């Protein structure tokens, strides 16, 4: 440490002790820049201050000088802790920036066009619990008579989940013009997942295909939440489930395919577990609670139904989602 710095500091301190002039105080503040330029640590600054005072006020009690020794030791550890804290903040900021960029890329890659034709009303909403979503919706409109939808949920979150979704989109895109059945779609995507995604990552998926001419909805499931069918004539709900393992568990497996006939104003509700496993302070909601919400808006357009379910369940959680929230409505209208 240059000797002239200590000497200069002692002169400024002496002037301030004698006069308590703001000019001297300001000079001391400017002098701090020199400490920074010379890379003098906080504990070294305290040492300079102590040495200067010992020369300026030699009659001061030894107890005061010992207190400076205590302060120097404390500042050494404080400086180390501060550096560690600042490093952690910097890493968090870098991670947040990476997550933001990844979320933007995900939103761009996973965009999907909603089918639109007479006789079918489609509504959906998907809201991530955090920046990156583990839920995925893929719509496919083969022609004027068919509308298909895949709803997937990755068991895992963050960037790995987003990468999984990109793999699924690749698989779905590869079948875009083949007009496949739900069981074929699930079998193909399962092989792609098995070949390209780490064994620790699993994905559930519900795939449905609506034939507008026959009003038939064919569907299959890879370990996904059962969809709900609301029957307008009876006012009853029916679960739409089908046998099938999660994607990525085993390569060569077959998925069951089932079908239902839709009547006017019937609608199908496809959800992820962020909907069905909504939690409040009292615990998980009952299935009948979701039924009641759906029934209260059964006569509304499909998008209104989806929005209402999110609004009602979001309110229960103060819109602090614990899991990604995704719901799709396929509603048959009169032609």
Buried (B, 14 or more C-beta within 10 A) or exposed (E): BEEEBBEBBBEBBBBBEEEEEEEBEEBBEEBEEEBEEEEBBBBBBBBBBBBBBEEBEEEEEEEEEEEBEEBBEEBBEEEEEEEEEEEEEEEEEEEEEEBEEBBEEBEEEBEBEBBEBEBBBBBBBBBBBEBBBBBBBBBBBBEEBBBBBBBBBBBBBBBBBBBBBBBBBEBBEEBEEEBBBBBBBBBBBBBBBBEBBEEEBBBBBBBBBBBBEEBEBBBBBBBBBBBBBBBBEEEEBBEBBBEBBBBBBEEEBBBBBBBBEBEEBBBBBBBBBBBBEBEEEEEEBEEEBBBEBBBEBBEBBBBBBBBBBBEBBBEBBEEEBEBBBBBBBBBBBEE
